[in-house]
Protein backbone atom coordinates (compact mmCIF):
# COMPACT_ATOMS: atom_id res chain seq x y z
CA UNK A 1 0.00 0.00 0.00
CA UNK A 2 1.40 3.35 -1.01
CA UNK A 3 1.90 5.89 1.78
CA UNK A 4 0.46 9.28 1.07
CA UNK A 5 3.20 11.89 1.19
CA UNK A 6 2.65 15.28 2.74
CA UNK A 7 1.78 18.05 0.40
CA UNK A 8 4.75 20.36 -0.29
CA UNK A 9 2.48 23.30 0.50
CA UNK A 10 1.68 22.01 3.97
CA UNK A 11 3.72 23.57 6.75
CA UNK A 12 4.80 22.00 10.04
CA UNK A 13 1.99 20.88 12.34
CA UNK A 14 0.57 23.65 14.42
CA UNK A 15 1.12 23.48 18.17
CA UNK A 16 -2.05 22.73 20.12
CA UNK A 17 -4.03 25.81 21.02
CA UNK A 18 -3.69 26.89 24.61
CA UNK A 19 -6.77 26.81 26.77
CA UNK A 20 -8.25 30.00 28.17
CA UNK A 21 -6.98 28.99 31.62
CA UNK A 22 -3.43 28.56 30.28
CA UNK A 23 -3.59 31.97 28.62
CA UNK A 24 -4.82 33.53 31.86
CA UNK A 25 -2.00 31.93 33.85
CA UNK A 26 0.58 33.14 31.32
CA UNK A 27 -0.74 36.70 31.50
CA UNK A 28 -0.82 36.56 35.28
CA UNK A 29 2.82 35.43 35.45
CA UNK A 30 3.83 38.23 33.09
CA UNK A 31 2.08 40.76 35.32
CA UNK A 32 3.71 39.41 38.49
CA UNK A 33 7.18 39.38 36.93
CA UNK A 34 6.63 42.88 35.58
CA UNK A 35 5.53 44.05 39.03
CA UNK A 36 8.72 42.74 40.62
CA UNK A 37 10.86 44.32 37.91
CA UNK A 38 9.10 47.65 38.37
CA UNK A 39 9.52 47.48 42.14
CA UNK A 40 13.26 46.91 41.72
CA UNK A 41 13.70 49.70 39.18
CA UNK A 42 11.29 52.34 40.46
CA UNK A 43 10.49 51.45 44.06
CA UNK A 44 7.09 51.25 45.69
CA UNK A 45 6.47 55.00 45.71
CA UNK A 46 6.80 55.33 41.93
CA UNK A 47 5.23 52.03 40.88
CA UNK A 48 2.07 52.43 38.82
CA UNK A 49 -0.26 49.88 37.32
CA UNK A 50 0.19 51.66 33.98
CA UNK A 51 3.93 50.91 34.02
CA UNK A 52 3.40 47.32 35.16
CA UNK A 53 0.89 46.67 32.37
CA UNK A 54 3.26 48.24 29.83
CA UNK A 55 6.14 46.00 30.91
CA UNK A 56 3.91 42.94 30.82
CA UNK A 57 2.68 43.81 27.34
CA UNK A 58 -0.99 44.00 28.30
CA UNK A 59 -3.53 46.75 28.76
CA UNK A 60 -4.25 48.27 32.15
CA UNK A 61 -7.79 46.97 31.79
CA UNK A 62 -6.42 43.45 31.38
CA UNK A 63 -4.39 43.93 34.55
CA UNK A 64 -7.52 44.69 36.54
CA UNK A 65 -9.28 41.61 35.23
CA UNK A 66 -6.68 39.61 37.16
CA UNK A 67 -6.29 41.82 40.23
CA UNK A 68 -8.98 43.96 41.80
CA UNK A 69 -6.58 46.46 43.36
CA UNK A 70 -2.99 47.60 43.18
CA UNK A 71 -2.43 46.24 46.69
CA UNK A 72 -3.68 42.80 45.65
CA UNK A 73 -1.24 42.89 42.70
CA UNK A 74 1.68 43.81 44.95
CA UNK A 75 0.89 41.07 47.47
CA UNK A 76 0.52 38.50 44.69
CA UNK A 77 3.89 39.55 43.27
CA UNK A 78 5.55 39.00 46.65
CA UNK A 79 3.80 35.63 46.97
CA UNK A 80 5.10 34.77 43.49
CA UNK A 81 8.66 35.82 44.38
CA UNK A 82 9.16 34.12 47.75
CA UNK A 83 9.18 30.46 46.56
CA UNK A 84 11.80 31.35 43.94
CA UNK A 85 14.00 32.92 46.60
CA UNK A 86 13.63 29.86 48.84
CA UNK A 87 14.41 27.48 45.97
CA UNK A 88 17.56 29.42 45.08
CA UNK A 89 18.54 29.51 48.75
CA UNK A 90 18.28 25.75 49.12
CA UNK A 91 20.23 25.25 45.90
CA UNK A 92 22.95 27.56 47.19
CA UNK A 93 23.26 25.78 50.53
CA UNK A 94 23.23 22.40 48.79
CA UNK A 95 25.99 23.48 46.41
CA UNK A 96 28.38 24.13 49.30
CA UNK A 97 30.89 21.32 50.03
CA UNK A 98 29.44 18.72 52.37
CA UNK A 99 32.46 19.13 54.63
CA UNK A 100 31.63 22.80 55.20
CA UNK A 101 29.83 23.80 58.38
CA UNK A 102 26.11 23.62 57.52
CA UNK A 103 25.20 26.40 59.94
CA UNK A 104 27.84 28.74 58.50
CA UNK A 105 26.66 27.94 54.98
CA UNK A 106 23.04 28.59 55.90
CA UNK A 107 23.89 31.96 57.47
CA UNK A 108 26.08 33.04 54.54
CA UNK A 109 23.45 32.08 51.98
CA UNK A 110 20.77 33.85 54.01
CA UNK A 111 22.83 37.02 53.87
CA UNK A 112 23.31 36.55 50.10
CA UNK A 113 19.55 36.15 49.65
CA UNK A 114 18.87 39.45 51.40
CA UNK A 115 21.30 41.20 49.06
CA UNK A 116 19.11 40.37 46.08
CA UNK A 117 17.44 43.53 44.73
CA UNK A 118 14.07 41.84 44.27
CA UNK A 119 13.96 40.69 47.90
CA UNK A 120 14.95 44.14 49.15
CA UNK A 121 12.20 45.60 46.96
CA UNK A 122 9.70 43.19 48.52
CA UNK A 123 10.79 44.22 52.01
CA UNK A 124 10.23 47.82 50.97
CA UNK A 125 6.55 46.93 50.64
CA UNK A 126 6.40 45.73 54.23
CA UNK A 127 7.91 49.02 55.38
CA UNK A 128 5.38 50.97 53.31
CA UNK A 129 2.55 48.88 54.76
CA UNK A 130 3.08 50.49 58.16
CA UNK A 131 1.07 53.50 56.98
CA UNK A 132 -0.96 51.80 54.23
CA UNK A 133 -3.76 49.74 55.73
CA UNK A 134 -4.88 48.20 52.43
CA UNK A 135 -1.35 47.05 51.64
CA UNK A 136 -0.90 45.79 55.20
CA UNK A 137 -4.01 43.61 54.93
CA UNK A 138 -2.97 42.25 51.52
CA UNK A 139 0.55 41.37 52.69
CA UNK A 140 -0.68 39.77 55.92
CA UNK A 141 -2.32 37.03 53.88
CA UNK A 142 1.05 36.26 52.29
CA UNK A 143 3.35 36.65 55.27
CA UNK A 144 1.95 33.82 57.40
CA UNK A 145 2.39 31.04 54.81
CA UNK A 146 5.80 32.44 53.84
CA UNK A 147 7.02 32.30 57.44
CA UNK A 148 5.76 28.73 57.68
CA UNK A 149 7.75 27.85 54.55
CA UNK A 150 10.89 29.43 56.02
CA UNK A 151 10.56 27.34 59.17
CA UNK A 152 9.89 24.23 57.08
CA UNK A 153 13.13 24.86 55.18
CA UNK A 154 15.03 25.37 58.44
CA UNK A 155 13.70 22.05 59.76
CA UNK A 156 14.77 20.32 56.54
CA UNK A 157 18.28 21.73 56.86
CA UNK A 158 18.63 20.96 60.58
CA UNK A 159 16.27 18.05 61.35
CA UNK A 160 18.11 16.90 64.47
CA UNK A 161 18.18 20.37 66.04
CA UNK A 162 14.54 20.94 65.12
CA UNK A 163 13.58 17.76 66.98
CA UNK A 164 15.86 18.22 69.99
CA UNK A 165 15.37 21.88 70.89
CA UNK A 166 11.98 23.33 71.82
CA UNK A 167 13.22 26.85 71.03
CA UNK A 168 14.36 25.93 67.51
CA UNK A 169 11.74 28.12 65.81
CA UNK A 170 12.63 31.09 68.02
CA UNK A 171 16.31 30.78 67.07
CA UNK A 172 15.33 30.68 63.40
CA UNK A 173 13.22 33.83 63.85
CA UNK A 174 16.13 35.60 65.56
CA UNK A 175 18.46 34.67 62.69
CA UNK A 176 15.98 35.87 60.06
CA UNK A 177 15.34 39.15 61.86
CA UNK A 178 19.05 39.79 62.47
CA UNK A 179 20.06 39.30 58.84
CA UNK A 180 17.05 41.16 57.47
CA UNK A 181 17.64 44.09 59.81
CA UNK A 182 21.30 44.33 58.87
CA UNK A 183 20.60 44.04 55.14
CA UNK A 184 17.75 46.55 55.04
CA UNK A 185 19.12 48.98 57.61
CA UNK A 186 22.51 49.16 55.94
CA UNK A 187 24.30 48.56 59.23
CA UNK A 188 26.47 45.92 57.56
CA UNK A 189 27.09 46.46 53.86
CA UNK A 190 28.50 43.59 51.77
CA UNK A 191 31.84 45.44 51.42
CA UNK A 192 32.02 46.34 55.12
CA UNK A 193 34.10 44.07 57.41
CA UNK A 194 31.40 44.62 60.04
CA UNK A 195 29.05 42.40 58.08
CA UNK A 196 31.48 39.47 58.33
CA UNK A 197 31.80 39.95 62.07
CA UNK A 198 28.03 40.08 62.41
CA UNK A 199 27.56 36.87 60.42
CA UNK A 200 30.30 35.11 62.38
CA UNK A 201 28.67 36.13 65.66
CA UNK A 202 25.29 34.88 64.43
CA UNK A 203 26.87 31.59 63.35
CA UNK A 204 28.46 31.10 66.78
CA UNK A 205 25.16 31.86 68.46
CA UNK A 206 23.31 29.29 66.35
CA UNK A 207 26.01 26.66 66.90
CA UNK A 208 25.69 27.21 70.63
CA UNK A 209 21.90 27.13 70.53
CA UNK A 210 21.82 23.88 68.53
CA UNK A 211 24.67 22.10 70.34
CA UNK A 212 23.88 19.23 72.74
CA UNK A 213 23.52 20.44 76.33
CA UNK A 214 26.53 18.38 77.45
CA UNK A 215 28.86 20.26 75.09
CA UNK A 216 27.80 23.75 76.08
CA UNK A 217 30.16 25.75 78.19
CA UNK A 218 28.92 26.19 81.75
CA UNK A 219 28.13 29.71 82.79
CA UNK A 220 30.82 31.27 84.91
CA UNK A 221 29.56 32.78 88.12
CA UNK A 222 30.96 36.16 88.98
CA UNK A 223 32.35 36.38 92.45
CA UNK A 224 30.97 39.18 94.53
Secondary structure as GFF3:
##gff-version 3
##sequence-region A 1 224
A	DSSP	alpha_helix	20	42	.	.	.	ID=ss1
A	DSSP	alpha_helix	49	56	.	.	.	ID=ss2
A	DSSP	alpha_helix	60	66	.	.	.	ID=ss3
A	DSSP	alpha_helix	70	95	.	.	.	ID=ss4
A	DSSP	alpha_helix	102	114	.	.	.	ID=ss5
A	DSSP	alpha_helix	117	128	.	.	.	ID=ss6
A	DSSP	three_ten_helix	129	131	.	.	.	ID=ss7
A	DSSP	alpha_helix	133	157	.	.	.	ID=ss8
A	DSSP	alpha_helix	159	164	.	.	.	ID=ss9
A	DSSP	alpha_helix	168	185	.	.	.	ID=ss10
A	DSSP	alpha_helix	193	210	.	.	.	ID=ss11
A	DSSP	three_ten_helix	213	215	.	.	.	ID=ss12
###
